[in-house]
Amino acid sequence: MDNTKHRLVVVVGSVREGRFGPVAGSWVAEQARQHGGFDVEVVDLADFDIPTELPAVSPKAAGHDYPRPERLAPLTAALDGADAFILVTPEYNHSYPASLKAAIDWHYTQWTAKPVAFVSYGGAAGGRHAVLHLENVLTELHAVTIRDGLAFPLYYANWKDGRPLDPEAPGYAKTLLEQLSWWAGALRSARETAPYPG
């Protein structure tokens, strides 16, 4: 791995049958690779059987000794190794999917002092309600949320052949990635200099 690049994990948050998430996740991962500042890994939550029943002990208190199922080990390792995240999420009933919440809740320190950007999709709102809820959750986990995200309203009518029809979309993606890269570098340097006090 190129140590001059930031380790970016793109998380596809929906596990719903017929989901659009892998299409959006693949496109944004392509934009990140073209950016040149990231080593990109796509993590699809559909590849993991993530339980909703949690242990009694909190992941904050248990740290690396948190008793996760063995099947989550690759997910945990990917989140541990990341310098930055992009969460790709739909909007279900004005919020984000349970699969994404379960993945977040099984982890704690993996998000700490790392930047998180959002790519959302949905109906008229383009998934923005889901992102608002995620911003609250990730702030609680001491992550830094990126202001400029990507939202795709009416995605089912506005994408073709795996790409958004909006010609401005790559430019918006570049803005997101520039901000994410800046924060990834700043926060990685900070984590390497001193432990995060949280």
Sequence and secondary structure as in RCSB ss.txt:
>XXXX:A:sequence
MDNTKHRLVVVVGSVREGRFGPVAGSWVAEQARQHGGFDVEVVDLADFDIPTELPAVSPKAAGHDYPRPERLAPL
TAALDGADAFILVTPEYNHSYPASLKAAIDWHYTQWTAKPVAFVSYGGAAGGRHAVLHLENVLTELHAVTIRDGL
AFPLYYANWKDGRPLDPEAPGYAKTLLEQLSWWAGALRSARETAPYPG
>XXXX:A:secstr
  TTSEEEEEEE    TT SHHHHHHHHHHHHHHHSSEEEEEEEGGGS   S   SS HHHHGGG    GGGHHH
HHHHHH SEEEEEEE BTTB  HHHHHHHHT SGGGTT EEEEEEEESTTTTHHHHHHHHHHHHHTT EE S  E
EEETHHHHEETTEES TTHHHHHHHHHHHHHHHHHHHHHHHHHS    
